[in-house]
Amino acid sequence: MTVSQDFNFGDGGQFGNEAPPAPVVFGISLTPKMIGILVGLLGLAGAGYIALNLIMPAWETYQQRQAQVDTLQGQVNDKKASIQQIGQVKAELEAAQEETRQVLSLFANESTLDTLLLDINRLVESGNSAVPPDAVRAKLKSFVPSSEPPEPINDGTFGPTVDGKLKRSSIQLEIEGTFEQTQAIMRNIERLQPLLIVKNYQARLNPEETTTSRDEEPVIRVGPAPITTSFELQALMPLNPEEIAARDKQEEAAAAAATTTP
């Protein structure tokens, strides 16, 4: 059904031709359209007031609490990771301790120094089994350990990282043999278990001489001429716990004296 927008009434049933006038406030006619606009503006203002005074403080509080939650969660994750890494850390510690023991085994100690004379004499005599009676036989002519106790290394000889952590003991040696015998002896000394440093190496050719065989008949020496080699062996050793404690005490005293000196 279609309703026409034009209402046509008879003469007797026609409404009034004019609508009642709209109220006026502050010079503004409050028409239905204007009232709708004012209601909308009031709604926006109320929403802004609510957002400013209620929602924004609540949102800031939420952000603060969320940041606190994230921080605590990170701490929990770190703790979990630390717990999971305990086994790995223990394994790495054991590996480091084993490497330390292996490194320390390279250095000399009191027991290796006690047997060093026997070890070197064995090395010198090891090549004489196949030497004929009238040829040069290698021999250890002298072995003189230092009369002083092992001294800590503090002179920077092996670098500053070694100073105050190792000590050394010196031994003066002299051997006699051909060049090949001497070379073999020096190589065998390098293969000994303790770490030994060769210093002040000197070699001189021995003069020609005659030797005697077992039946006391003089014979002329055959083969290469012998040389006499003298050198110093320095045995490096780590400090023992007592020496480490004494070193630390001296360093603390020196540091205290340095800070109090004007």
C-alpha positions as CSV (number, residue, x, y, z in Angstrom):
1,M,0.0,0.0,0.0
2,T,1.3,3.4,-1.0
3,V,0.9,6.4,1.2
4,S,1.1,9.8,-0.5
5,Q,3.1,12.5,1.1
6,D,0.5,15.0,0.3
7,F,-2.5,14.9,2.6
8,N,-5.6,16.4,1.0
9,F,-8.5,17.0,3.4
10,G,-11.8,18.5,2.8
11,D,-12.6,21.9,3.9
12,G,-14.2,20.8,7.1
13,G,-11.4,18.4,8.2
14,Q,-8.1,20.3,7.5
15,F,-5.5,20.8,10.3
16,G,-3.8,24.0,11.1
17,N,-1.5,25.2,8.3
18,E,1.5,26.2,10.7
19,A,3.5,24.1,13.2
20,P,4.1,25.5,16.7
21,P,7.3,27.5,17.0
22,A,10.6,25.9,18.4
23,P,12.0,27.1,21.7
24,V,15.0,29.5,21.5
25,V,18.0,29.2,24.0
26,F,20.8,31.8,23.9
27,G,19.6,32.9,20.5
28,I,19.6,29.3,19.1
29,S,16.5,27.8,17.9
30,L,16.2,24.3,19.4
31,T,14.9,22.5,16.4
32,P,14.9,18.7,16.5
33,K,18.1,18.6,14.4
34,M,19.8,21.0,16.7
35,I,18.7,19.1,19.7
36,G,20.2,15.9,18.2
37,I,23.5,17.7,17.6
38,L,23.6,19.0,21.2
39,V,22.9,15.5,22.6
40,G,25.7,14.1,20.4
41,L,28.2,16.7,21.7
42,L,27.2,16.0,25.3
43,G,27.7,12.3,24.7
44,L,31.2,12.9,23.2
45,A,32.1,15.1,26.2
46,G,30.9,12.5,28.6
47,A,32.9,9.8,26.9
48,G,36.0,12.0,26.9
49,Y,35.5,12.7,30.6
50,I,35.1,9.0,31.4
51,A,38.2,8.1,29.3
52,L,40.3,10.8,31.0
53,N,39.3,10.2,34.6
54,L,38.6,6.4,34.6
55,I,39.9,4.5,31.7
56,M,43.4,6.2,31.4
57,P,44.5,5.6,35.0
58,A,43.2,2.1,34.8
59,W,45.2,1.5,31.6
60,E,48.4,3.0,33.1
61,T,48.0,0.7,36.1
62,Y,47.5,-2.3,33.8
63,Q,50.6,-1.4,31.9
64,Q,52.6,-1.2,35.1
65,R,51.3,-4.5,36.3
66,Q,52.0,-6.1,32.9
67,A,55.6,-4.8,33.0
68,Q,56.0,-6.2,36.5
69,V,54.5,-9.6,35.3
70,D,57.0,-9.6,32.4
71,T,59.9,-8.9,34.7
72,L,58.9,-11.6,37.1
73,Q,58.4,-14.1,34.2
74,G,61.8,-13.3,32.9
75,Q,63.3,-14.0,36.3
76,V,61.4,-17.3,36.5
77,N,62.7,-18.2,33.0
78,D,66.3,-17.3,34.1
79,K,66.0,-19.5,37.1
80,K,64.7,-22.4,35.0
81,A,67.5,-21.9,32.6
82,S,70.0,-21.9,35.4
83,I,68.6,-25.1,36.9
84,Q,68.8,-26.7,33.5
85,Q,72.4,-25.6,33.0
86,I,73.6,-27.0,36.3
87,G,74.5,-30.3,34.8
88,Q,76.3,-28.6,31.9
89,V,78.2,-26.3,34.3
90,K,79.3,-29.3,36.4
91,A,80.5,-31.1,33.3
92,E,82.5,-28.0,32.1
93,L,84.0,-27.6,35.6
94,E,85.1,-31.3,35.7
95,A,86.6,-30.9,32.2
96,A,88.5,-27.7,33.3
97,Q,89.8,-29.4,36.4
98,E,91.0,-32.4,34.3
99,E,92.8,-30.0,31.9
100,T,94.4,-28.3,34.9
101,R,95.7,-31.6,36.2
102,Q,97.0,-32.5,32.7
103,V,98.8,-29.1,32.5
104,L,100.3,-29.4,35.9
105,S,101.5,-32.9,35.1
106,L,103.8,-31.3,32.5
107,F,105.7,-29.4,35.2
108,A,108.3,-30.8,37.5
109,N,107.8,-31.6,41.1
110,E,109.9,-32.7,44.1
111,S,109.6,-36.4,43.2
112,T,110.6,-35.9,39.5
113,L,113.6,-33.9,40.6
114,D,114.7,-36.7,42.9
115,T,114.9,-39.1,40.0
116,L,116.2,-36.7,37.4
117,L,119.8,-37.8,37.8
118,L,118.9,-41.4,37.2
119,D,116.7,-40.5,34.2
120,I,119.4,-38.5,32.5
121,N,122.1,-41.0,33.2
122,R,119.9,-43.7,31.7
123,L,119.4,-41.5,28.6
124,V,123.1,-41.0,28.2
125,E,123.9,-44.7,28.6
126,S,121.1,-45.9,26.4
127,G,123.1,-45.5,23.2
128,N,126.3,-47.2,24.3
129,S,125.1,-50.8,23.9
130,A,126.0,-50.8,20.2
131,V,129.2,-48.8,20.4
132,P,132.4,-50.8,19.8
133,P,135.1,-50.8,22.6
134,D,137.5,-48.5,20.7
135,A,134.8,-45.9,19.8
136,V,133.6,-42.9,21.8
137,R,131.1,-43.8,24.5
138,A,128.7,-41.2,25.8
139,K,128.9,-40.4,29.5
140,L,127.5,-38.0,32.0
141,K,130.5,-36.2,33.4
142,S,128.8,-34.0,36.0
143,F,125.4,-33.3,37.5
144,V,125.3,-30.5,40.0
145,P,121.9,-29.4,41.4
146,S,121.6,-25.9,42.8
147,S,122.2,-25.7,46.5
148,E,119.4,-23.0,46.8
149,P,115.8,-24.0,47.2
150,P,113.5,-23.4,44.1
151,E,113.0,-19.7,43.6
152,P,109.7,-18.1,42.4
153,I,109.8,-16.6,39.0
154,N,109.2,-12.9,39.1
155,D,111.5,-11.5,36.4
156,G,109.2,-11.8,33.5
157,T,111.4,-14.4,31.8
158,F,108.3,-16.4,30.6
159,G,105.9,-13.5,30.4
160,P,104.0,-11.5,33.1
161,T,101.2,-14.1,33.4
162,V,103.7,-16.6,34.8
163,D,105.3,-14.3,37.4
164,G,104.4,-15.3,40.9
165,K,102.8,-18.6,39.8
166,L,105.8,-20.9,39.0
167,K,109.1,-21.5,40.6
168,R,112.3,-23.0,39.1
169,S,115.3,-25.1,40.2
170,S,118.6,-25.1,38.2
171,I,120.9,-28.0,37.5
172,Q,124.3,-27.8,35.9
173,L,125.2,-30.7,33.6
174,E,128.1,-31.8,31.5
175,I,128.0,-34.7,29.0
176,E,130.5,-36.2,26.6
177,G,129.9,-38.0,23.4
178,T,129.9,-37.6,19.6
179,F,127.8,-35.1,17.9
180,E,125.2,-37.7,17.0
181,Q,125.2,-39.1,20.6
182,T,124.8,-35.6,22.0
183,Q,122.0,-34.8,19.6
184,A,120.1,-37.9,20.6
185,I,120.6,-37.2,24.3
186,M,119.3,-33.7,24.0
187,R,116.2,-35.0,22.1
188,N,115.6,-37.6,24.8
189,I,115.8,-34.9,27.5
190,E,113.1,-33.0,25.7
191,R,110.9,-36.1,25.9
192,L,111.1,-36.4,29.6
193,Q,107.9,-35.9,31.5
194,P,108.8,-32.7,33.5
195,L,109.1,-29.5,31.7
196,L,112.8,-28.7,31.4
197,I,114.4,-25.5,29.9
198,V,117.9,-25.7,28.5
199,K,120.0,-22.6,29.0
200,N,123.6,-21.6,28.6
201,Y,124.4,-24.3,26.1
202,Q,128.1,-24.7,25.3
203,A,130.0,-27.4,23.4
204,R,133.7,-27.9,22.7
205,L,135.7,-30.4,20.7
206,N,137.9,-32.7,22.7
207,P,141.5,-33.1,21.7
208,E,142.7,-36.4,20.0
209,E,143.7,-39.0,22.5
210,T,144.4,-42.7,22.7
211,T,142.2,-45.1,24.6
212,T,142.9,-48.5,26.1
213,S,140.9,-51.7,25.6
214,R,140.0,-54.1,28.4
215,D,143.4,-55.9,28.1
216,E,145.1,-52.6,28.8
217,E,146.7,-52.4,25.3
218,P,146.8,-48.9,23.9
219,V,144.6,-48.4,20.9
220,I,143.8,-45.5,18.7
221,R,140.3,-44.1,19.0
222,V,138.2,-44.7,16.0
223,G,135.1,-43.0,14.7
224,P,133.9,-39.4,15.2
225,A,135.7,-37.3,17.8
226,P,133.9,-36.6,21.1
227,I,132.6,-33.3,22.2
228,T,132.0,-32.0,25.7
229,T,128.7,-30.3,26.2
230,S,127.7,-28.2,29.2
231,F,124.4,-26.6,29.9
232,E,121.9,-25.6,32.6
233,L,118.6,-27.3,33.1
234,Q,115.8,-25.3,34.6
235,A,113.0,-27.4,36.0
236,L,109.7,-25.4,36.3
237,M,107.3,-26.2,39.1
238,P,104.0,-24.7,40.2
239,L,103.8,-23.1,43.6
240,N,102.4,-25.3,46.4
241,P,99.4,-24.0,48.5
242,E,101.7,-22.7,51.3
243,E,103.7,-20.7,48.8
244,I,100.6,-19.4,47.1
245,A,99.3,-18.2,50.5
246,A,102.6,-16.5,51.3
247,R,102.6,-14.8,47.8
248,D,99.0,-13.5,48.3
249,K,99.9,-12.2,51.7
250,Q,102.9,-10.3,50.3
251,E,100.8,-8.9,47.5
252,E,98.2,-7.7,49.9
253,A,100.9,-6.1,52.1
254,A,102.5,-4.4,49.1
255,A,99.1,-3.1,47.9
256,A,98.3,-1.7,51.4
257,A,101.6,0.0,51.6
258,A,101.1,1.6,48.2
259,T,97.7,3.0,49.2
260,T,99.0,4.5,52.4
261,T,102.1,6.0,50.9
262,P,101.6,9.8,50.4
